[in-house]
Amino acid sequence: MKEIKITGTKWYVDIEYKENIARFGGEMCVDGFYATVNSISWIKHQEYIEKNELTELIKAVRKQDKNSSFKIEFVNDDGSEYK
């Protein structure tokens, strides 16, 4: 069973992780989805997302995407890669 469930549209991606759903705005491209990190919001909870939670979520998505041809790339507002 997968640890993460990813759904979305051309304009946002929902990532279900640890019984919560994080929504990232962004843009669908041919090889994946470019998710703007600062656009994150919780769907189930209205709490502020802590930096360590964001880092854990991104690491889990990157681990799952490792062998996939379709990837979610996390970017800053200026389009640079989020590290």
Biopython code that builds the backbone (N, CA, C, O; Angstrom):
import numpy as np
from Bio.PDB.StructureBuilder import StructureBuilder

atoms = [
    (1, "MET", "N", (0.839, -1.187, 0.000)),
    (1, "MET", "CA", (0.000, 0.000, 0.000)),
    (1, "MET", "C", (0.887, 1.254, 0.000)),
    (1, "MET", "O", (1.894, 1.318, 0.704)),
    (2, "LYS", "N", (0.496, 2.225, -0.787)),
    (2, "LYS", "CA", (1.269, 3.459, -0.870)),
    (2, "LYS", "C", (1.040, 4.318, 0.364)),
    (2, "LYS", "O", (-0.055, 4.364, 0.923)),
    (3, "GLU", "N", (2.086, 4.984, 0.762)),
    (3, "GLU", "CA", (2.040, 5.892, 1.903)),
    (3, "GLU", "C", (1.369, 7.212, 1.529)),
    (3, "GLU", "O", (0.848, 7.922, 2.390)),
    (4, "ILE", "N", (1.389, 7.531, 0.235)),
    (4, "ILE", "CA", (0.895, 8.813, -0.257)),
    (4, "ILE", "C", (-0.095, 8.571, -1.385)),
    (4, "ILE", "O", (0.087, 7.682, -2.217)),
    (5, "LYS", "N", (-1.152, 9.387, -1.396)),
    (5, "LYS", "CA", (-2.105, 9.358, -2.507)),
    (5, "LYS", "C", (-2.103, 10.754, -3.129)),
    (5, "LYS", "O", (-2.265, 11.753, -2.429)),
    (6, "ILE", "N", (-1.917, 10.812, -4.447)),
    (6, "ILE", "CA", (-1.826, 12.095, -5.137)),
    (6, "ILE", "C", (-2.938, 12.197, -6.174)),
    (6, "ILE", "O", (-3.101, 11.314, -7.015)),
    (7, "THR", "N", (-3.699, 13.284, -6.102)),
    (7, "THR", "CA", (-4.747, 13.575, -7.081)),
    (7, "THR", "C", (-4.645, 15.053, -7.426)),
    (7, "THR", "O", (-3.898, 15.793, -6.786)),
    (8, "GLY", "N", (-5.393, 15.483, -8.434)),
    (8, "GLY", "CA", (-5.359, 16.905, -8.745)),
    (8, "GLY", "C", (-5.918, 17.243, -10.108)),
    (8, "GLY", "O", (-6.576, 16.429, -10.755)),
    (9, "THR", "N", (-5.639, 18.462, -10.527)),
    (9, "THR", "CA", (-6.088, 18.987, -11.812)),
    (9, "THR", "C", (-4.888, 19.633, -12.501)),
    (9, "THR", "O", (-3.746, 19.449, -12.082)),
    (10, "LYS", "N", (-5.160, 20.388, -13.556)),
    (10, "LYS", "CA", (-4.076, 21.110, -14.234)),
    (10, "LYS", "C", (-3.518, 22.229, -13.369)),
    (10, "LYS", "O", (-2.405, 22.695, -13.613)),
    (11, "TRP", "N", (-4.271, 22.672, -12.360)),
    (11, "TRP", "CA", (-3.888, 23.873, -11.598)),
    (11, "TRP", "C", (-3.528, 23.621, -10.139)),
    (11, "TRP", "O", (-2.971, 24.505, -9.489)),
    (12, "TYR", "N", (-3.829, 22.445, -9.613)),
    (12, "TYR", "CA", (-3.438, 22.134, -8.236)),
    (12, "TYR", "C", (-3.235, 20.631, -8.082)),
    (12, "TYR", "O", (-3.704, 19.842, -8.901)),
    (13, "VAL", "N", (-2.532, 20.251, -7.026)),
    (13, "VAL", "CA", (-2.322, 18.848, -6.693)),
    (13, "VAL", "C", (-2.641, 18.673, -5.213)),
    (13, "VAL", "O", (-2.217, 19.471, -4.377)),
    (14, "ASP", "N", (-3.399, 17.611, -4.896)),
    (14, "ASP", "CA", (-3.702, 17.250, -3.515)),
    (14, "ASP", "C", (-2.846, 16.050, -3.147)),
    (14, "ASP", "O", (-2.798, 15.061, -3.879)),
    (15, "ILE", "N", (-2.170, 16.144, -2.009)),
    (15, "ILE", "CA", (-1.312, 15.063, -1.547)),
    (15, "ILE", "C", (-1.834, 14.599, -0.197)),
    (15, "ILE", "O", (-1.774, 15.333, 0.789)),
    (16, "GLU", "N", (-2.352, 13.366, -0.162)),
    (16, "GLU", "CA", (-2.853, 12.793, 1.087)),
    (16, "GLU", "C", (-1.701, 12.058, 1.755)),
    (16, "GLU", "O", (-1.107, 11.146, 1.179)),
    (17, "TYR", "N", (-1.396, 12.474, 2.985)),
    (17, "TYR", "CA", (-0.251, 11.937, 3.716)),
    (17, "TYR", "C", (-0.557, 12.001, 5.204)),
    (17, "TYR", "O", (-0.900, 13.060, 5.730)),
    (18, "LYS", "N", (-0.433, 10.874, 5.873)),
    (18, "LYS", "CA", (-0.676, 10.791, 7.317)),
    (18, "LYS", "C", (-2.038, 11.376, 7.705)),
    (18, "LYS", "O", (-2.129, 12.227, 8.590)),
    (19, "GLU", "N", (-3.088, 10.911, 7.034)),
    (19, "GLU", "CA", (-4.470, 11.279, 7.339)),
    (19, "GLU", "C", (-4.773, 12.766, 7.168)),
    (19, "GLU", "O", (-5.729, 13.273, 7.754)),
    (20, "ASN", "N", (-3.986, 13.453, 6.387)),
    (20, "ASN", "CA", (-4.240, 14.854, 6.093)),
    (20, "ASN", "C", (-4.041, 15.057, 4.594)),
    (20, "ASN", "O", (-3.387, 14.249, 3.934)),
    (21, "ILE", "N", (-4.600, 16.123, 4.069)),
    (21, "ILE", "CA", (-4.452, 16.422, 2.649)),
    (21, "ILE", "C", (-3.879, 17.825, 2.501)),
    (21, "ILE", "O", (-4.441, 18.801, 2.998)),
    (22, "ALA", "N", (-2.753, 17.903, 1.810)),
    (22, "ALA", "CA", (-2.119, 19.189, 1.514)),
    (22, "ALA", "C", (-2.402, 19.525, 0.057)),
    (22, "ALA", "O", (-2.259, 18.670, -0.817)),
    (23, "ARG", "N", (-2.799, 20.754, -0.208)),
    (23, "ARG", "CA", (-3.048, 21.207, -1.581)),
    (23, "ARG", "C", (-1.989, 22.229, -1.972)),
    (23, "ARG", "O", (-1.729, 23.190, -1.248)),
    (24, "PHE", "N", (-1.380, 21.997, -3.138)),
    (24, "PHE", "CA", (-0.398, 22.911, -3.704)),
    (24, "PHE", "C", (-0.933, 23.441, -5.017)),
    (24, "PHE", "O", (-1.381, 22.666, -5.863)),
    (25, "GLY", "N", (-0.894, 24.741, -5.199)),
    (25, "GLY", "CA", (-1.190, 25.323, -6.495)),
    (25, "GLY", "C", (0.016, 25.147, -7.387)),
    (25, "GLY", "O", (1.127, 24.926, -6.904)),
    (26, "GLY", "N", (-0.194, 25.244, -8.669)),
    (26, "GLY", "CA", (0.926, 25.101, -9.584)),
    (26, "GLY", "C", (0.451, 24.898, -10.997)),
    (26, "GLY", "O", (-0.577, 25.438, -11.404)),
    (27, "GLU", "N", (1.206, 24.114, -11.748)),
    (27, "GLU", "CA", (0.878, 23.921, -13.160)),
    (27, "GLU", "C", (1.306, 22.542, -13.634)),
    (27, "GLU", "O", (2.418, 22.089, -13.361)),
    (28, "MET", "N", (0.402, 21.884, -14.350)),
    (28, "MET", "CA", (0.690, 20.590, -14.951)),
    (28, "MET", "C", (1.551, 20.805, -16.189)),
    (28, "MET", "O", (1.289, 21.696, -16.997)),
    (29, "CYS", "N", (2.579, 19.979, -16.324)),
    (29, "CYS", "CA", (3.449, 20.017, -17.498)),
    (29, "CYS", "C", (3.516, 18.609, -18.085)),
    (29, "CYS", "O", (2.936, 17.678, -17.527)),
    (30, "VAL", "N", (4.207, 18.451, -19.184)),
    (30, "VAL", "CA", (4.284, 17.158, -19.863)),
    (30, "VAL", "C", (4.902, 16.086, -18.969)),
    (30, "VAL", "O", (4.419, 14.954, -18.942)),
    (31, "ASP", "N", (5.954, 16.426, -18.243)),
    (31, "ASP", "CA", (6.681, 15.442, -17.453)),
    (31, "ASP", "C", (6.341, 15.441, -15.971)),
    (31, "ASP", "O", (6.949, 14.696, -15.202)),
    (32, "GLY", "N", (5.380, 16.262, -15.556)),
    (32, "GLY", "CA", (5.031, 16.287, -14.147)),
    (32, "GLY", "C", (4.231, 17.512, -13.764)),
    (32, "GLY", "O", (3.631, 18.179, -14.607)),
    (33, "PHE", "N", (4.238, 17.789, -12.482)),
    (33, "PHE", "CA", (3.500, 18.923, -11.939)),
    (33, "PHE", "C", (4.482, 19.802, -11.184)),
    (33, "PHE", "O", (5.265, 19.313, -10.370)),
    (34, "TYR", "N", (4.439, 21.091, -11.453)),
    (34, "TYR", "CA", (5.277, 22.052, -10.743)),
    (34, "TYR", "C", (4.439, 22.681, -9.641)),
    (34, "TYR", "O", (3.554, 23.493, -9.911)),
    (35, "ALA", "N", (4.724, 22.301, -8.386)),
    (35, "ALA", "CA", (3.955, 22.739, -7.227)),
    (35, "ALA", "C", (4.657, 23.902, -6.539)),
    (35, "ALA", "O", (5.824, 23.791, -6.162)),
    (36, "THR", "N", (3.954, 25.012, -6.377)),
    (36, "THR", "CA", (4.509, 26.179, -5.698)),
    (36, "THR", "C", (4.395, 25.963, -4.190)),
    (36, "THR", "O", (3.291, 25.861, -3.654)),
    (37, "VAL", "N", (5.533, 25.894, -3.514)),
    (37, "VAL", "CA", (5.573, 25.560, -2.092)),
    (37, "VAL", "C", (4.780, 26.555, -1.242)),
    (37, "VAL", "O", (4.077, 26.143, -0.320)),
    (38, "ASN", "N", (4.878, 27.850, -1.532)),
    (38, "ASN", "CA", (4.186, 28.856, -0.718)),
    (38, "ASN", "C", (2.672, 28.828, -0.868)),
    (38, "ASN", "O", (1.969, 29.513, -0.125)),
    (39, "SER", "N", (2.159, 28.049, -1.814)),
    (39, "SER", "CA", (0.709, 27.980, -2.005)),
    (39, "SER", "C", (0.061, 26.869, -1.190)),
    (39, "SER", "O", (-1.147, 26.658, -1.301)),
    (40, "ILE", "N", (0.827, 26.156, -0.377)),
    (40, "ILE", "CA", (0.292, 25.011, 0.358)),
    (40, "ILE", "C", (-0.828, 25.420, 1.310)),
    (40, "ILE", "O", (-0.769, 26.462, 1.963)),
    (41, "SER", "N", (-1.841, 24.575, 1.368)),
    (41, "SER", "CA", (-2.901, 24.732, 2.366)),
    (41, "SER", "C", (-3.397, 23.342, 2.737)),
    (41, "SER", "O", (-3.379, 22.425, 1.916)),
    (42, "TRP", "N", (-3.837, 23.197, 3.974)),
    (42, "TRP", "CA", (-4.421, 21.937, 4.411)),
    (42, "TRP", "C", (-5.876, 21.902, 3.975)),
    (42, "TRP", "O", (-6.575, 22.911, 4.066)),
    (43, "ILE", "N", (-6.333, 20.762, 3.508)),
    (43, "ILE", "CA", (-7.725, 20.602, 3.112)),
    (43, "ILE", "C", (-8.569, 20.156, 4.304)),
    (43, "ILE", "O", (-9.665, 20.677, 4.511)),
    (44, "LYS", "N", (-8.076, 19.203, 5.086)),
    (44, "LYS", "CA", (-8.848, 18.672, 6.215)),
    (44, "LYS", "C", (-8.753, 19.551, 7.464)),
    (44, "LYS", "O", (-9.725, 19.677, 8.210)),
    (45, "HIS", "N", (-7.604, 20.150, 7.690)),
    (45, "HIS", "CA", (-7.384, 20.958, 8.895)),
    (45, "HIS", "C", (-7.040, 22.385, 8.493)),
    (45, "HIS", "O", (-6.468, 22.611, 7.427)),
    (46, "GLN", "N", (-7.380, 23.326, 9.326)),
    (46, "GLN", "CA", (-7.110, 24.728, 9.023)),
    (46, "GLN", "C", (-5.865, 25.241, 9.743)),
    (46, "GLN", "O", (-5.673, 26.449, 9.882)),
    (47, "GLU", "N", (-5.034, 24.326, 10.194)),
    (47, "GLU", "CA", (-3.843, 24.714, 10.941)),
    (47, "GLU", "C", (-2.745, 25.222, 10.012)),
    (47, "GLU", "O", (-2.737, 24.928, 8.817)),
    (48, "TYR", "N", (-1.834, 25.978, 10.574)),
    (48, "TYR", "CA", (-0.637, 26.432, 9.856)),
    (48, "TYR", "C", (0.289, 25.231, 9.684)),
    (48, "TYR", "O", (0.421, 24.421, 10.601)),
    (49, "ILE", "N", (0.917, 25.110, 8.552)),
    (49, "ILE", "CA", (1.853, 24.006, 8.339)),
    (49, "ILE", "C", (3.242, 24.416, 8.813)),
    (49, "ILE", "O", (3.778, 25.448, 8.409)),
    (50, "GLU", "N", (3.800, 23.596, 9.666)),
    (50, "GLU", "CA", (5.137, 23.853, 10.198)),
    (50, "GLU", "C", (6.185, 23.469, 9.151)),
    (50, "GLU", "O", (5.943, 22.605, 8.307)),
    (51, "LYS", "N", (7.335, 24.109, 9.212)),
    (51, "LYS", "CA", (8.413, 23.852, 8.248)),
    (51, "LYS", "C", (8.826, 22.380, 8.256)),
    (51, "LYS", "O", (9.065, 21.797, 7.198)),
    (52, "ASN", "N", (8.910, 21.777, 9.444)),
    (52, "ASN", "CA", (9.316, 20.369, 9.510)),
    (52, "ASN", "C", (8.265, 19.449, 8.884)),
    (52, "ASN", "O", (8.621, 18.425, 8.300)),
    (53, "GLU", "N", (6.974, 19.795, 8.995)),
    (53, "GLU", "CA", (5.917, 19.013, 8.350)),
    (53, "GLU", "C", (6.026, 19.120, 6.832)),
    (53, "GLU", "O", (5.879, 18.126, 6.121)),
    (54, "LEU", "N", (6.281, 20.319, 6.346)),
    (54, "LEU", "CA", (6.438, 20.546, 4.912)),
    (54, "LEU", "C", (7.630, 19.754, 4.377)),
    (54, "LEU", "O", (7.530, 19.109, 3.333)),
    (55, "THR", "N", (8.741, 19.801, 5.080)),
    (55, "THR", "CA", (9.940, 19.075, 4.670)),
    (55, "THR", "C", (9.684, 17.572, 4.634)),
    (55, "THR", "O", (10.092, 16.897, 3.689)),
    (56, "GLU", "N", (9.012, 17.045, 5.652)),
    (56, "GLU", "CA", (8.693, 15.617, 5.712)),
    (56, "GLU", "C", (7.788, 15.207, 4.550)),
    (56, "GLU", "O", (8.007, 14.170, 3.924)),
    (57, "LEU", "N", (6.784, 16.015, 4.267)),
    (57, "LEU", "CA", (5.853, 15.749, 3.172)),
    (57, "LEU", "C", (6.583, 15.731, 1.827)),
    (57, "LEU", "O", (6.383, 14.820, 1.025)),
    (58, "ILE", "N", (7.419, 16.724, 1.583)),
    (58, "ILE", "CA", (8.157, 16.809, 0.318)),
    (58, "ILE", "C", (9.121, 15.628, 0.169)),
    (58, "ILE", "O", (9.240, 15.066, -0.919)),
    (59, "LYS", "N", (9.808, 15.249, 1.248)),
    (59, "LYS", "CA", (10.713, 14.097, 1.190)),
    (59, "LYS", "C", (9.952, 12.822, 0.847)),
    (59, "LYS", "O", (10.432, 12.006, 0.060)),
    (60, "ALA", "N", (8.773, 12.644, 1.430)),
    (60, "ALA", "CA", (7.963, 11.451, 1.165)),
    (60, "ALA", "C", (7.505, 11.409, -0.293)),
    (60, "ALA", "O", (7.518, 10.347, -0.914)),
    (61, "VAL", "N", (7.105, 12.547, -0.836)),
    (61, "VAL", "CA", (6.681, 12.605, -2.244)),
    (61, "VAL", "C", (7.866, 12.312, -3.155)),
    (61, "VAL", "O", (7.735, 11.550, -4.113)),
    (62, "ARG", "N", (9.004, 12.898, -2.872)),
    (62, "ARG", "CA", (10.195, 12.668, -3.707)),
    (62, "ARG", "C", (10.616, 11.200, -3.670)),
    (62, "ARG", "O", (11.043, 10.650, -4.686)),
    (63, "LYS", "N", (10.499, 10.570, -2.511)),
    (63, "LYS", "CA", (10.840, 9.152, -2.382)),
    (63, "LYS", "C", (9.900, 8.309, -3.239)),
    (63, "LYS", "O", (10.347, 7.401, -3.940)),
    (64, "GLN", "N", (8.614, 8.600, -3.189)),
    (64, "GLN", "CA", (7.636, 7.847, -3.974)),
    (64, "GLN", "C", (7.830, 8.083, -5.472)),
    (64, "GLN", "O", (7.661, 7.163, -6.272)),
    (65, "ASP", "N", (8.180, 9.302, -5.852)),
    (65, "ASP", "CA", (8.355, 9.674, -7.264)),
    (65, "ASP", "C", (9.682, 9.203, -7.862)),
    (65, "ASP", "O", (9.895, 9.323, -9.068)),
    (66, "LYS", "N", (10.561, 8.678, -7.035)),
    (66, "LYS", "CA", (11.924, 8.367, -7.462)),
    (66, "LYS", "C", (11.977, 7.547, -8.756)),
    (66, "LYS", "O", (12.784, 7.850, -9.636)),
    (67, "ASN", "N", (11.149, 6.535, -8.886)),
    (67, "ASN", "CA", (11.187, 5.653, -10.056)),
    (67, "ASN", "C", (10.040, 5.907, -11.023)),
    (67, "ASN", "O", (9.736, 5.056, -11.858)),
    (68, "SER", "N", (9.412, 7.049, -10.922)),
    (68, "SER", "CA", (8.274, 7.381, -11.776)),
    (68, "SER", "C", (8.692, 8.345, -12.882)),
    (68, "SER", "O", (9.574, 9.182, -12.689)),
    (69, "SER", "N", (8.054, 8.219, -14.032)),
    (69, "SER", "CA", (8.346, 9.164, -15.117)),
    (69, "SER", "C", (7.600, 10.483, -14.917)),
    (69, "SER", "O", (7.995, 11.510, -15.469)),
    (70, "PHE", "N", (6.525, 10.457, -14.131)),
    (70, "PHE", "CA", (5.757, 11.662, -13.811)),
    (70, "PHE", "C", (6.146, 12.098, -12.408)),
    (70, "PHE", "O", (5.942, 11.355, -11.448)),
    (71, "LYS", "N", (6.695, 13.275, -12.286)),
    (71, "LYS", "CA", (7.196, 13.743, -10.990)),
    (71, "LYS", "C", (6.521, 15.036, -10.563)),
    (71, "LYS", "O", (6.039, 15.814, -11.388)),
    (72, "ILE", "N", (6.499, 15.243, -9.260)),
    (72, "ILE", "CA", (6.061, 16.520, -8.711)),
    (72, "ILE", "C", (7.323, 17.277, -8.329)),
    (72, "ILE", "O", (8.103, 16.828, -7.489)),
    (73, "GLU", "N", (7.509, 18.419, -8.951)),
    (73, "GLU", "CA", (8.654, 19.282, -8.661)),
    (73, "GLU", "C", (8.169, 20.411, -7.765)),
    (73, "GLU", "O", (7.211, 21.106, -8.103)),
    (74, "PHE", "N", (8.820, 20.598, -6.634)),
    (74, "PHE", "CA", (8.453, 21.657, -5.705)),
    (74, "PHE", "C", (9.318, 22.873, -5.997)),
    (74, "PHE", "O", (10.546, 22.786, -6.007)),
    (75, "VAL", "N", (8.669, 24.004, -6.233)),
    (75, "VAL", "CA", (9.378, 25.220, -6.621)),
    (75, "VAL", "C", (8.992, 26.395, -5.726)),
    (75, "VAL", "O", (7.924, 26.410, -5.113)),
    (76, "ASN", "N", (9.892, 27.380, -5.670)),
    (76, "ASN", "CA", (9.624, 28.635, -4.972)),
    (76, "ASN", "C", (8.801, 29.539, -5.886)),
    (76, "ASN", "O", (8.570, 29.203, -7.048)),
    (77, "ASP", "N", (8.363, 30.670, -5.372)),
    (77, "ASP", "CA", (7.562, 31.610, -6.159)),
    (77, "ASP", "C", (8.268, 32.084, -7.425)),
    (77, "ASP", "O", (7.615, 32.384, -8.425)),
    (78, "ASP", "N", (9.595, 32.152, -7.388)),
    (78, "ASP", "CA", (10.343, 32.620, -8.562)),
    (78, "ASP", "C", (10.651, 31.500, -9.561)),
    (78, "ASP", "O", (11.318, 31.736, -10.569)),
    (79, "GLY", "N", (10.171, 30.289, -9.288)),
    (79, "GLY", "CA", (10.375, 29.163, -10.190)),
    (79, "GLY", "C", (11.603, 28.328, -9.896)),
    (79, "GLY", "O", (11.816, 27.290, -10.523)),
    (80, "SER", "N", (12.421, 28.774, -8.939)),
    (80, "SER", "CA", (13.612, 27.999, -8.587)),
    (80, "SER", "C", (13.215, 26.776, -7.762)),
    (80, "SER", "O", (12.182, 26.770, -7.092)),
    (81, "GLU", "N", (14.047, 25.747, -7.823)),
    (81, "GLU", "CA", (13.767, 24.505, -7.113)),
    (81, "GLU", "C", (13.771, 24.735, -5.603)),
    (81, "GLU", "O", (14.659, 25.400, -5.070)),
    (82, "TYR", "N", (12.766, 24.176, -4.917)),
    (82, "TYR", "CA", (12.708, 24.239, -3.461)),
    (82, "TYR", "C", (13.630, 23.159, -2.916)),
    (82, "TYR", "O", (13.542, 21.998, -3.315)),
    (83, "LYS", "N", (14.520, 23.546, -1.998)),
    (83, "LYS", "CA", (15.465, 22.569, -1.433)),
    (83, "LYS", "C", (15.217, 22.358, 0.018)),
    (83, "LYS", "O", (15.916, 21.572, 0.656)),
]
sb = StructureBuilder()
sb.init_structure("model")
sb.init_model(0)
sb.init_chain("A")
sb.init_seg("    ")
for serial, (resi, resn, name, xyz) in enumerate(atoms, 1):
    if name == "N":
        sb.init_residue(resn, " ", resi, " ")
    sb.init_atom(name, np.array(xyz, "f"), 0.0, 1.0, " ", f" {name:<3s}", serial, name[0])
structure = sb.get_structure()
